[in-house]
Amino acid sequence: MKPDLRAALSNRPLVGDGAMATYLYQLGLPVGVSFEEFNLLKPDVIAEVHRQYAAAGAEIIETNTYSAQHNKLSRYGLEKKTEVINAAGVAIARNAVGPEAYVVGSIGAVRGGAGKNIRTATVKRDFEEQIGVLLASGVDGLILETFFDLEELSLALSIIRKKSDIAVICQFAVEDPSRTRDGIPLPEAFRRLKAEGADVIGLNCRSGPAGILRALETIPKDIGLPLSVFPNAGIPDYVDGHVVYSATPEYFGASALRFANAGARLIGGCCGTTPEHIAEISKALRDYMPPAQEEATKESAHPAVEVAVEPTAAEAFDDGTPVITEPSIVDLVRERHTVIVELDPPRDLDIRKFMAGAQALKDAKADALTMADNSLAVTRMSNLALAALLKERVGIRPLAHIACRDRNLIGTQSHMMGFDALGIDHVLAVTGDPAKFGDLPGSSSVYDLTSFEIIRMIKQLNEGIAFSGKPLKQKAKFVIGAAFNPNVKHLDKAIQRLERKIAAGADYIMTQPVYDPVLIERIADMTKHLSIPIFLGIFPLASGRNAEYLHNEVPGIQLSDSVLGRMSGLEGGAGRAEGVRIAEELLDVAMEHFNGIYLMTPFLAYDMTVSLTEYVRSKSKTTSGV
């Protein structure tokens, strides 16, 4: 007979299971439906998923009941089946894995990631109904997962504690690694949940292993409860019409050891994970022994943090209103090495560091400053507003990304007309990451346009024709860029896609970062027939953890074994210095083949891209463009 779940967790790290909904999607089941209804419609499929996770080594199996609440099921007309769906979820899991594994009832937040205005009485009703059914069905424990706010998680926990002394796992989903969405510091939130009766406290979803580990390291070692982690398999991407996740099972195995060393006692997977990911976690933890105390202390002394760079004085900003004149970026790059630098818009209302970085990059003679359009579907300040400020205060050319995700046809044309009125004429057209994977997952992804169509439509504005086909009173003057990811298995197919963007009207190309000199040379050879210039992407690495994160969790980025090896274990100043050295070596190769250089700034550490911009300028004096 297996021990009580609390006792098991106090002895050693246990292996949790992986994703249900995204794994069902990978198996070919449709999106836009209630996956919990499959407890009634396709019980054999749900049972087989449970069996696969158990066979992979999962010791804790979650029921397929995450969204099986009255309010959520009502979207599909299933609210009257709430009880039967939850009871079926427990029975399927129990019958599939038998007495060897722990079966825990999965309960998600009623309000969810978008923070919708659902009355507390409704939330309480839904929790009481679902919790009552799960308890009556004989689960070994309950897991409250993907909660954004402490208030809602505390409400669910209080309802459980009034009904039962069963083991309860509480997990937050956080975007900021230090606090919940309602602003409570994680250590404080964890202590409050402990006082309210939680048995295990942890984190899941929203981030891959790197982000979850960063958040876990903010939790004091004396919290006094087992910790749990269920990360996503990196950041999702669209590939050939399908959503895919980039983090490999092997990376999850290596991450499991880091989690265990950081104090986690329950380790599983969330969105994008599969039985293969869980098998690697199980393998890594099979004979796990905690590190010596001094080694654990040494490890915790170096948490992954964003690079802190002191901004320059505000007096460095220009007081006048400089005017950006021709030539365009395309004109410049045909004559000499030309540098575009990406600087992320802030996620809050403080623009001082951003503007200081912009001034420093202008002083280093960057040719343009580019800003993403809520990249990774994470809400940031409008790049339209920042582009206007760059022109007014700094006098550097702004280059704004335009994503298809957030605006319909009306909003997109209105947005472009605003850019034209402000004289911001350089843009990069991108598809945009799906909204459901960002910091407001309840928001909608619009996608009225593809990246090909938005290029054509913006080009149409240059002809003085509105999206509707009606004539405008004057012509726009947009110089339109297109994105290119060369870090793919079949580069020839990626170039064919690129040719379609050129045919749609793209004036220049900006690539994802490349970390392999051989690939740089291959890109140059395979794109030499193209008629428009390419700006090759270089992203300096900030640390060993940053390198691992980019390689394993971010779509479109691959690091060579050599780069990963050189960055391994480096943090702080040593990591940034080595990252700059690697970038300089890549620039030496890139500048032999491309006049266009696209530098990306990590964590607003603009001193790194300032140094690299100056490096390009110094090399340009002795290196002729191609």
VEXDREN-2710 file (C-alpha; in Angstrom, 1 decimal):
% VEXDREN-2710
k/r/px/py/pz
1/MET/0.0/0.0/0.0
2/LYS/1.4/3.4/-1.0
3/PRO/2.0/6.0/1.7
4/ASP/0.0/9.1/2.2
5/LEU/0.8/11.7/-0.5
6/ARG/2.2/14.1/2.1
7/ALA/4.5/11.5/3.5
8/ALA/5.7/10.5/0.0
9/LEU/6.6/14.1/-0.9
10/SER/8.6/14.5/2.3
11/ASN/10.9/11.6/1.4
12/ARG/12.1/12.4/-2.1
13/PRO/11.1/14.3/-5.3
14/LEU/8.1/12.7/-7.0
15/VAL/7.4/12.8/-10.7
16/GLY/4.2/14.5/-11.9
17/ASP/2.6/13.9/-15.3
18/GLY/2.6/16.2/-18.3
19/ALA/0.1/18.2/-20.4
20/MET/-3.3/16.9/-21.3
21/ALA/-4.9/19.4/-23.7
22/THR/-1.9/20.2/-25.8
23/TYR/-1.0/16.5/-26.0
24/LEU/-4.5/15.7/-27.2
25/TYR/-4.0/18.4/-29.8
26/GLN/-0.7/16.8/-30.9
27/LEU/-2.6/13.5/-31.2
28/GLY/-4.9/15.1/-33.7
29/LEU/-7.9/16.1/-31.6
30/PRO/-9.5/19.4/-32.6
31/VAL/-9.1/22.8/-30.8
32/GLY/-12.0/25.0/-29.8
33/VAL/-13.8/22.2/-28.0
34/SER/-14.1/21.1/-24.4
35/PHE/-11.3/18.6/-23.7
36/GLU/-13.0/17.7/-20.5
37/GLU/-16.1/16.5/-22.4
38/PHE/-13.8/13.8/-23.8
39/ASN/-14.3/12.1/-20.4
40/LEU/-17.7/11.2/-21.8
41/LEU/-17.1/11.1/-25.5
42/LYS/-13.6/9.6/-25.8
43/PRO/-12.8/8.0/-22.4
44/ASP/-10.5/5.4/-24.0
45/VAL/-8.3/8.3/-25.4
46/ILE/-8.1/10.0/-22.0
47/ALA/-7.3/6.7/-20.3
48/GLU/-4.5/6.0/-22.8
49/VAL/-2.9/9.4/-22.1
50/HIS/-2.9/8.6/-18.4
51/ARG/-1.4/5.2/-19.1
52/GLN/1.4/6.7/-21.2
53/TYR/2.3/9.2/-18.5
54/ALA/2.3/6.4/-15.8
55/ALA/4.5/4.2/-18.1
56/ALA/6.9/7.1/-18.5
57/GLY/7.4/7.3/-14.8
58/ALA/4.7/9.7/-13.5
59/GLU/3.8/8.9/-9.9
60/ILE/1.1/11.6/-9.7
61/ILE/-1.6/11.6/-12.4
62/GLU/-4.0/14.5/-12.7
63/THR/-7.6/14.0/-13.7
64/ASN/-8.8/15.6/-16.9
65/THR/-11.0/18.1/-15.1
66/TYR/-8.9/21.3/-15.2
67/SER/-11.8/23.4/-16.8
68/ALA/-14.7/21.1/-15.7
69/GLN/-16.5/23.9/-13.9
70/HIS/-20.0/25.2/-14.4
71/ASN/-19.0/28.6/-15.8
72/LYS/-16.3/27.3/-18.2
73/LEU/-18.5/24.3/-19.3
74/SER/-21.4/26.7/-20.1
75/ARG/-19.4/28.0/-23.0
76/TYR/-20.0/24.7/-24.7
77/GLY/-23.6/24.1/-23.3
78/LEU/-22.2/21.5/-20.9
79/GLU/-22.9/23.2/-17.5
80/LYS/-25.6/20.6/-16.6
81/LYS/-22.9/17.8/-17.0
82/THR/-20.5/19.3/-14.6
83/GLU/-20.9/16.6/-12.0
84/VAL/-20.8/13.7/-14.4
85/ILE/-17.7/15.0/-16.3
86/ASN/-15.8/15.4/-13.0
87/ALA/-16.8/12.0/-11.7
88/ALA/-15.9/10.4/-15.0
89/GLY/-12.5/12.1/-14.9
90/VAL/-11.6/10.5/-11.6
91/ALA/-12.9/7.1/-12.6
92/ILE/-10.9/7.1/-15.9
93/ALA/-7.7/8.1/-14.2
94/ARG/-8.1/5.5/-11.4
95/ASN/-8.9/2.7/-13.7
96/ALA/-6.1/3.6/-16.1
97/VAL/-3.2/3.7/-13.6
98/GLY/-4.5/1.5/-10.8
99/PRO/-3.3/1.8/-7.2
100/GLU/0.4/2.4/-7.9
101/ALA/0.1/6.1/-8.8
102/TYR/-1.6/8.9/-6.9
103/VAL/-4.7/10.3/-8.6
104/VAL/-5.2/14.0/-7.9
105/GLY/-8.2/16.1/-9.0
106/SER/-7.2/19.0/-11.2
107/ILE/-8.9/22.3/-10.6
108/GLY/-8.2/25.5/-12.6
109/ALA/-9.0/29.1/-11.8
110/VAL/-12.6/30.1/-12.7
111/ARG/-11.6/33.7/-13.5
112/GLY/-8.6/32.6/-15.5
113/GLY/-5.7/34.5/-17.0
114/ALA/-7.7/37.4/-18.5
115/GLY/-9.0/38.4/-15.1
116/LYS/-12.6/38.6/-16.3
117/ASN/-15.2/40.2/-14.2
118/ILE/-16.8/37.1/-12.7
119/ARG/-18.6/37.7/-9.4
120/THR/-17.1/36.1/-6.3
121/ALA/-20.4/34.3/-5.6
122/THR/-20.1/32.6/-9.0
123/VAL/-16.5/31.6/-8.4
124/LYS/-17.4/30.2/-5.0
125/ARG/-20.4/28.2/-6.4
126/ASP/-18.2/26.7/-9.2
127/PHE/-15.4/25.7/-6.8
128/GLU/-17.8/24.2/-4.3
129/GLU/-19.5/22.1/-6.9
130/GLN/-16.4/20.8/-8.5
131/ILE/-14.5/20.2/-5.3
132/GLY/-17.5/18.3/-3.8
133/VAL/-17.6/15.9/-6.8
134/LEU/-13.9/15.3/-6.9
135/LEU/-13.7/14.5/-3.2
136/ALA/-16.7/12.2/-3.4
137/SER/-15.1/10.3/-6.3
138/GLY/-12.1/9.3/-4.2
139/VAL/-9.1/11.3/-5.3
140/ASP/-5.8/11.0/-3.4
141/GLY/-5.4/14.8/-3.4
142/LEU/-6.4/18.0/-5.2
143/ILE/-4.2/20.3/-7.3
144/LEU/-5.2/23.9/-7.7
145/GLU/-3.2/24.9/-10.8
146/THR/-2.6/27.9/-13.1
147/PHE/-4.0/30.5/-10.6
148/PHE/-2.9/34.0/-11.3
149/ASP/-4.3/35.8/-8.1
150/LEU/-3.8/34.9/-4.5
151/GLU/-7.3/35.9/-3.6
152/GLU/-8.9/33.3/-5.9
153/LEU/-6.5/30.6/-4.9
154/SER/-7.1/31.3/-1.2
155/LEU/-10.9/31.0/-1.8
156/ALA/-10.6/27.6/-3.5
157/LEU/-8.3/26.4/-0.7
158/SER/-10.6/27.6/2.0
159/ILE/-13.5/25.7/0.5
160/ILE/-11.4/22.5/0.4
161/ARG/-10.4/22.9/4.0
162/LYS/-14.0/23.2/5.1
163/LYS/-14.8/19.9/3.5
164/SER/-11.7/17.8/3.9
165/ASP/-8.2/17.3/5.3
166/ILE/-7.0/15.9/1.9
167/ALA/-3.6/16.8/0.5
168/VAL/-3.7/20.0/-1.5
169/ILE/-1.2/21.2/-4.1
170/CYS/-1.4/25.0/-4.9
171/GLN/0.3/26.4/-8.0
172/PHE/0.5/29.9/-9.3
173/ALA/1.1/30.9/-13.0
174/VAL/3.3/34.0/-12.9
175/GLU/4.7/36.3/-15.6
176/ASP/6.8/38.4/-13.2
177/PRO/9.0/35.8/-11.4
178/SER/8.8/37.7/-8.1
179/ARG/5.1/38.2/-7.6
180/THR/1.5/37.1/-8.4
181/ARG/-0.7/39.0/-10.8
182/ASP/-2.4/40.8/-8.0
183/GLY/1.0/42.2/-6.8
184/ILE/1.7/39.9/-3.9
185/PRO/5.4/38.9/-3.6
186/LEU/5.7/35.2/-4.1
187/PRO/7.3/34.5/-0.7
188/GLU/4.4/36.2/1.0
189/ALA/1.8/34.4/-1.1
190/PHE/3.5/31.1/-0.3
191/ARG/3.5/31.8/3.4
192/ARG/-0.2/32.8/3.4
193/LEU/-1.2/29.6/1.6
194/LYS/0.8/27.6/4.1
195/ALA/-1.0/29.2/6.9
196/GLU/-4.3/28.5/5.2
197/GLY/-3.6/24.8/4.9
198/ALA/-1.8/24.1/1.7
199/ASP/0.4/21.0/1.7
200/VAL/2.5/21.7/-1.4
201/ILE/3.0/25.1/-3.1
202/GLY/4.5/25.8/-6.5
203/LEU/4.4/27.1/-10.0
204/ASN/3.1/25.9/-13.4
205/CYS/2.4/27.1/-16.9
206/ARG/3.2/30.5/-18.4
207/SER/7.0/29.8/-18.5
208/GLY/9.4/27.1/-19.5
209/PRO/12.0/25.6/-17.1
210/ALA/14.2/28.8/-17.1
211/GLY/11.4/31.1/-16.0
212/ILE/10.0/28.7/-13.5
213/LEU/13.5/28.2/-12.0
214/ARG/14.0/31.9/-11.8
215/ALA/10.8/32.3/-9.9
216/LEU/11.5/29.3/-7.6
217/GLU/14.8/30.9/-6.5
218/THR/12.9/33.8/-5.0
219/ILE/11.3/31.5/-2.5
220/PRO/13.2/31.3/0.9
221/LYS/14.6/27.9/1.8
222/ASP/12.7/28.0/5.2
223/ILE/9.3/28.1/3.6
224/GLY/8.6/24.8/5.3
225/LEU/6.6/23.0/2.7
226/PRO/7.4/20.8/-0.4
227/LEU/7.6/22.9/-3.6
228/SER/6.2/21.8/-7.0
229/VAL/7.0/22.9/-10.5
230/PHE/5.2/22.1/-13.8
231/PRO/6.8/24.2/-16.5
232/ASN/5.7/24.6/-20.2
233/ALA/7.9/23.1/-22.9
234/GLY/9.2/26.5/-23.8
235/ILE/7.4/29.1/-25.9
236/PRO/5.0/27.9/-28.6
237/ASP/5.4/28.6/-32.3
238/TYR/3.4/28.0/-35.5
239/VAL/5.1/25.6/-37.8
240/ASP/3.3/24.5/-41.0
241/GLY/0.0/25.4/-39.5
242/HIS/0.5/23.7/-36.2
243/VAL/1.4/24.9/-32.7
244/VAL/4.7/23.3/-31.6
245/TYR/6.9/23.7/-28.5
246/SER/10.6/23.8/-28.7
247/ALA/11.9/22.5/-25.3
248/THR/13.2/18.9/-25.8
249/PRO/12.7/16.0/-23.4
250/GLU/16.5/16.0/-22.7
251/TYR/16.4/19.6/-21.6
252/PHE/13.6/18.8/-19.2
253/GLY/15.7/16.0/-17.7
254/ALA/18.6/18.4/-17.0
255/SER/16.1/21.0/-15.7
256/ALA/14.6/18.4/-13.3
257/LEU/17.9/18.1/-11.4
258/ARG/18.1/21.9/-11.1
259/PHE/14.6/22.0/-9.8
260/ALA/15.3/19.3/-7.3
261/ASN/18.5/21.0/-6.1
262/ALA/16.4/24.2/-5.7
263/GLY/14.0/22.4/-3.3
264/ALA/11.3/21.1/-5.6
265/ARG/9.7/17.9/-4.4
266/LEU/7.1/17.5/-7.2
267/ILE/8.3/17.9/-10.8
268/GLY/6.1/17.5/-13.9
269/GLY/5.2/19.3/-17.1
270/CYS/2.5/21.7/-18.4
271/CYS/1.7/22.9/-21.9
272/GLY/3.6/21.3/-24.7
273/THR/5.0/18.4/-22.6
274/THR/4.6/14.8/-23.6
275/PRO/5.3/11.4/-22.1
276/GLU/8.8/11.7/-23.5
277/HIS/9.4/14.8/-21.4
278/ILE/8.1/13.0/-18.3
279/ALA/10.3/9.9/-19.1
280/GLU/13.4/12.2/-19.0
281/ILE/12.4/13.8/-15.7
282/SER/11.8/10.3/-14.2
283/LYS/15.2/9.1/-15.5
284/ALA/17.0/12.1/-14.1
285/LEU/15.4/11.7/-10.7
286/ARG/15.6/7.9/-10.4
287/ASP/18.6/7.9/-8.0
288/TYR/18.5/11.5/-7.0
289/MET/20.5/12.5/-4.0
290/PRO/20.4/16.1/-2.6
291/PRO/23.8/18.0/-3.1
292/ALA/26.0/18.7/-0.2
293/GLN/24.9/21.7/1.8
294/GLU/27.7/23.9/0.7
295/GLU/27.1/23.1/-2.9
296/ALA/23.4/24.0/-2.5
297/THR/24.4/27.3/-0.9
298/LYS/26.8/28.0/-3.7
299/GLU/24.2/27.3/-6.4
300/SER/21.6/29.5/-4.7
301/ALA/24.0/32.4/-4.5
302/HIS/23.8/32.9/-8.3
303/PRO/20.2/33.3/-9.3
304/ALA/19.4/34.2/-12.8
305/VAL/18.5/37.9/-12.8
306/GLU/18.0/40.5/-15.5
307/VAL/21.1/42.5/-16.2
308/ALA/21.0/45.8/-14.4
309/VAL/22.4/48.8/-16.3
310/GLU/22.4/52.3/-14.9
311/PRO/20.7/54.7/-17.3
312/THR/22.5/57.8/-18.4
313/ALA/21.4/61.2/-17.2
314/ALA/18.2/62.6/-18.6
315/GLU/20.1/65.7/-19.8
316/ALA/21.6/63.5/-22.5
317/PHE/18.4/63.7/-24.5
318/ASP/18.1/66.1/-27.3
319/ASP/15.9/69.2/-26.6
320/GLY/15.2/69.9/-30.2
321/THR/13.1/68.1/-32.8
322/PRO/15.5/66.5/-35.2
323/VAL/14.1/65.4/-38.5
324/ILE/15.0/62.0/-40.0
325/THR/15.8/62.4/-43.7
326/GLU/16.7/60.1/-46.5
327/PRO/18.4/57.9/-47.4
328/SER/16.4/55.0/-46.2
329/ILE/17.8/51.9/-44.5
330/VAL/17.7/50.1/-47.8
331/ASP/19.7/52.9/-49.5
332/LEU/22.3/52.9/-46.7
333/VAL/22.8/49.2/-46.6
334/ARG/23.5/49.1/-50.3
335/GLU/26.5/51.5/-49.7
336/ARG/27.9/50.4/-46.4
337/HIS/27.6/48.3/-43.2
338/THR/24.3/49.4/-41.6
339/VAL/23.3/48.6/-38.0
340/ILE/19.7/48.1/-36.8
341/VAL/19.4/47.6/-33.0
342/GLU/16.4/46.1/-31.2
343/LEU/15.4/47.6/-27.8
344/ASP/12.4/46.1/-26.0
345/PRO/9.6/48.6/-25.1
346/PRO/9.0/48.6/-21.3
347/ARG/6.4/46.4/-19.7
348/ASP/5.5/49.2/-17.2
349/LEU/5.1/53.0/-17.5
350/ASP/8.7/53.9/-16.8
351/ILE/10.6/54.8/-20.0
352/ARG/13.8/56.2/-18.5
353/LYS/16.0/53.2/-19.1
354/PHE/14.6/52.7/-22.6
355/MET/15.3/56.3/-23.6
356/ALA/18.8/56.3/-22.0
357/GLY/19.5/53.2/-24.0
358/ALA/18.3/54.8/-27.2
359/GLN/20.5/57.8/-26.7
360/ALA/23.5/55.6/-26.0
361/LEU/22.9/53.6/-29.2
362/LYS/22.5/56.8/-31.2
363/ASP/25.8/58.1/-29.8
364/ALA/27.4/54.7/-30.9
365/LYS/26.1/55.5/-34.4
366/ALA/23.4/52.9/-34.8
367/ASP/21.4/53.6/-37.9
368/ALA/18.0/52.6/-36.6
369/LEU/16.3/51.5/-33.4
370/THR/13.7/48.7/-33.8
371/MET/10.9/47.9/-31.4
372/ALA/8.8/44.7/-31.3
373/ASP/5.0/44.8/-31.2
374/ASN/4.2/43.0/-28.0
375/SER/6.5/40.1/-28.8
376/LEU/5.7/36.7/-27.4
377/ALA/2.2/38.1/-26.8
378/VAL/3.4/39.9/-23.7
379/THR/1.9/43.4/-23.1
380/ARG/4.4/46.2/-23.6
381/MET/4.2/49.9/-24.2
382/SER/3.0/50.9/-27.7
383/ASN/5.9/51.0/-30.1
384/LEU/4.0/53.8/-32.0
385/ALA/4.3/56.1/-29.0
386/LEU/7.9/55.2/-28.4
387/ALA/8.8/55.6/-32.1
388/ALA/7.4/59.2/-31.9
389/LEU/9.5/59.9/-28.8
390/LEU/12.6/58.5/-30.4
391/LYS/12.2/60.9/-33.3
392/GLU/11.4/63.9/-31.0
393/ARG/13.9/63.4/-28.1
394/VAL/16.8/61.3/-29.5
395/GLY/16.8/61.9/-33.3
396/ILE/17.3/58.3/-34.3
397/ARG/15.3/56.5/-36.9
398/PRO/12.6/54.3/-35.4
399/LEU/11.7/51.0/-37.1
400/ALA/8.5/49.5/-35.7
401/HIS/7.3/45.9/-35.9
402/ILE/3.7/45.5/-37.0
403/ALA/2.0/42.2/-35.8
404/CYS/-1.1/40.7/-37.3
405/ARG/-2.3/39.3/-34.0
406/ASP/-3.7/42.4/-32.2
407/ARG/-5.6/44.4/-34.8
408/ASN/-8.3/43.7/-37.3
409/LEU/-8.3/45.3/-40.8
410/ILE/-9.8/48.5/-39.4
411/GLY/-7.3/48.8/-36.6
412/THR/-4.3/47.9/-38.8
413/GLN/-5.0/50.5/-41.4
414/SER/-5.7/53.1/-38.7
415/HIS/-2.4/52.2/-37.0
416/MET/-0.5/52.5/-40.3
417/MET/-2.1/55.9/-41.0
418/GLY/-0.9/57.1/-37.6
419/PHE/2.6/56.0/-38.4
420/ASP/2.5/57.9/-41.7
421/ALA/1.2/61.0/-40.0
422/LEU/4.1/60.9/-37.5
423/GLY/6.7/60.4/-40.3
424/ILE/7.6/56.9/-39.1
425/ASP/8.1/55.1/-42.3
426/HIS/10.2/52.0/-41.6
427/VAL/8.3/49.0/-40.4
428/LEU/8.7/45.2/-40.1
429/ALA/5.7/43.0/-40.8
430/VAL/5.3/39.9/-38.6
431/THR/2.6/37.4/-37.8
432/GLY/2.8/37.7/-34.0
433/ASP/2.8/35.0/-31.4
434/PRO/-0.7/33.7/-30.3
435/ALA/-2.3/35.7/-27.6
436/LYS/-3.3/32.6/-25.6
437/PHE/0.4/32.1/-24.7
438/GLY/1.1/35.6/-23.5
439/ASP/0.4/37.4/-20.2
440/LEU/-3.3/37.9/-21.1
441/PRO/-4.3/34.4/-22.3
442/GLY/-8.0/35.2/-22.3
443/SER/-7.5/37.8/-25.0
444/SER/-8.2/37.1/-28.6
445/SER/-5.8/36.7/-31.5
446/VAL/-7.2/38.5/-34.5
447/TYR/-5.1/37.4/-37.5
448/ASP/-7.3/39.1/-40.1
449/LEU/-4.1/39.3/-42.1
450/THR/-1.1/36.9/-42.7
451/SER/2.4/38.4/-42.8
452/PHE/2.2/38.1/-46.6
453/GLU/-1.1/40.0/-46.8
454/ILE/0.0/42.7/-44.4
455/ILE/3.0/43.4/-46.5
456/ARG/0.8/43.7/-49.6
457/MET/-1.7/46.0/-47.8
458/ILE/1.0/48.3/-46.5
459/LYS/2.5/48.5/-49.9
460/GLN/-1.0/49.4/-51.2
461/LEU/-1.0/52.4/-48.9
462/ASN/2.2/53.5/-50.7
463/GLU/0.1/53.6/-53.9
464/GLY/-2.5/55.8/-52.2
465/ILE/-5.1/53.1/-51.9
466/ALA/-6.8/52.1/-48.6
467/PHE/-7.3/48.5/-47.5
468/SER/-10.9/48.8/-48.8
469/GLY/-9.6/49.7/-52.3
470/LYS/-10.8/53.3/-52.1
471/PRO/-8.3/56.0/-53.1
472/LEU/-6.6/58.1/-50.4
473/LYS/-5.7/61.8/-50.8
474/GLN/-1.9/61.1/-50.8
475/LYS/0.5/58.2/-50.8
476/ALA/2.4/56.8/-47.8
477/LYS/6.1/56.2/-48.0
478/PHE/6.6/53.0/-46.0
479/VAL/9.8/50.9/-46.3
480/ILE/8.6/47.4/-45.4
481/GLY/10.7/44.7/-43.8
482/ALA/9.9/41.0/-43.6
483/ALA/11.1/38.4/-41.0
484/PHE/13.2/35.3/-41.9
485/ASN/14.1/32.4/-39.6
486/PRO/17.1/30.5/-41.0
487/ASN/17.4/28.2/-38.0
488/VAL/15.3/25.4/-39.7
489/LYS/16.0/21.9/-40.9
490/HIS/15.1/22.7/-44.5
491/LEU/16.6/26.1/-45.3
492/ASP/15.6/25.9/-49.0
493/LYS/11.9/25.8/-48.0
494/ALA/12.4/28.8/-45.7
495/ILE/14.0/30.7/-48.6
496/GLN/11.0/29.8/-50.8
497/ARG/8.7/31.3/-48.2
498/LEU/11.0/34.4/-48.1
499/GLU/10.7/34.7/-51.9
500/ARG/6.9/34.9/-51.5
501/LYS/7.4/37.8/-49.0
502/ILE/9.6/39.6/-51.5
503/ALA/7.0/39.0/-54.2
504/ALA/4.4/40.6/-51.8
505/GLY/6.5/43.8/-51.7
506/ALA/9.1/43.4/-48.9
507/ASP/11.9/45.9/-49.2
508/TYR/14.4/44.3/-46.8
509/ILE/14.8/41.2/-44.6
510/MET/15.6/40.9/-40.9
511/THR/16.6/37.4/-39.6
512/GLN/16.3/35.6/-36.4
513/PRO/19.6/35.5/-34.5
514/VAL/22.2/33.1/-35.9
515/TYR/25.0/31.6/-33.7
516/ASP/26.8/29.4/-36.2
517/PRO/29.4/30.9/-38.6
518/VAL/28.9/28.0/-41.1
519/LEU/25.2/28.8/-41.2
520/ILE/25.9/32.5/-41.8
521/GLU/28.0/31.5/-44.9
522/ARG/25.3/29.1/-46.0
523/ILE/22.6/31.8/-45.7
524/ALA/24.8/34.1/-47.8
525/ASP/25.3/31.5/-50.5
526/MET/21.6/30.5/-50.7
527/THR/20.2/34.0/-50.7
528/LYS/22.7/35.7/-53.1
529/HIS/20.0/35.6/-55.9
530/LEU/17.6/37.7/-53.8
531/SER/17.0/41.3/-55.0
532/ILE/16.7/42.9/-51.5
533/PRO/19.2/43.3/-48.7
534/ILE/19.3/41.1/-45.6
535/PHE/20.0/42.2/-42.1
536/LEU/21.6/39.3/-40.3
537/GLY/20.5/38.9/-36.7
538/ILE/23.1/38.8/-33.8
539/PHE/21.8/38.4/-30.2
540/PRO/24.6/38.6/-27.6
541/LEU/24.1/36.1/-24.8
542/ALA/23.9/37.4/-21.2
543/SER/24.7/34.3/-19.3
544/GLY/24.8/30.5/-19.4
545/ARG/21.2/30.3/-18.3
546/ASN/20.2/32.8/-20.9
547/ALA/21.9/30.6/-23.6
548/GLU/20.1/27.5/-22.4
549/TYR/16.8/29.3/-22.3
550/LEU/17.1/30.7/-25.8
551/HIS/18.3/27.3/-27.3
552/ASN/15.7/25.2/-25.6
553/GLU/12.6/27.4/-25.1
554/VAL/12.4/30.1/-27.7
555/PRO/11.1/29.3/-31.2
556/GLY/13.4/30.1/-34.1
557/ILE/16.6/30.2/-32.1
558/GLN/19.3/27.5/-32.1
559/LEU/22.7/27.7/-30.6
560/SER/25.7/25.7/-31.7
561/ASP/27.3/23.1/-29.3
562/SER/30.4/25.3/-29.3
563/VAL/28.5/28.4/-28.1
564/LEU/26.5/26.5/-25.5
565/GLY/29.8/25.0/-24.2
566/ARG/31.5/28.4/-24.0
567/MET/28.6/30.0/-22.1
568/SER/28.0/27.1/-19.7
569/GLY/28.1/28.1/-16.1
570/LEU/28.9/31.8/-16.8
571/GLU/26.8/34.4/-15.0
572/GLY/27.0/38.1/-14.3
573/GLY/29.8/40.1/-15.8
574/ALA/31.7/37.0/-17.0
575/GLY/28.7/35.8/-18.9
576/ARG/28.1/39.2/-20.6
577/ALA/31.7/39.5/-21.5
578/GLU/31.8/36.1/-23.1
579/GLY/28.5/36.8/-24.9
580/VAL/30.0/39.9/-26.4
581/ARG/33.1/38.0/-27.5
582/ILE/31.0/35.4/-29.2
583/ALA/28.9/38.1/-31.0
584/GLU/32.1/39.8/-32.2
585/GLU/33.3/36.5/-33.7
586/LEU/30.0/36.1/-35.5
587/LEU/30.1/39.7/-36.7
588/ASP/33.5/39.0/-38.2
589/VAL/31.9/36.4/-40.4
590/ALA/28.6/38.2/-41.0
591/MET/30.3/41.4/-42.2
592/GLU/32.2/39.5/-44.9
593/HIS/28.9/38.5/-46.4
594/PHE/26.2/41.0/-45.4
595/ASN/26.2/44.8/-45.1
596/GLY/23.1/44.6/-42.9
597/ILE/23.5/43.9/-39.2
598/TYR/20.6/43.4/-36.8
599/LEU/21.6/43.5/-33.2
600/MET/19.2/42.5/-30.4
601/THR/19.6/43.8/-26.8
602/PRO/19.1/41.3/-24.0
603/PHE/17.2/42.5/-20.9
604/LEU/17.7/46.2/-21.9
605/ALA/21.4/45.7/-21.3
606/TYR/22.2/48.3/-24.0
607/ASP/25.9/48.5/-23.0
608/MET/26.3/45.2/-24.8
609/THR/24.7/46.4/-28.1
610/VAL/26.5/49.7/-27.8
611/SER/29.8/47.9/-27.7
612/LEU/28.8/45.7/-30.7
613/THR/27.6/48.7/-32.7
614/GLU/31.0/50.4/-32.0
615/TYR/32.7/47.1/-33.0
616/VAL/30.9/47.1/-36.4
617/ARG/31.8/50.7/-36.9
618/SER/35.5/50.1/-36.2
619/LYS/35.6/47.0/-38.4
620/SER/33.8/48.9/-41.2
621/LYS/36.8/51.2/-41.6
622/THR/38.9/48.2/-42.8
623/THR/36.2/45.8/-44.1
624/SER/34.4/46.6/-47.4
625/GLY/30.8/45.5/-47.7
626/VAL/29.6/42.9/-50.1
END
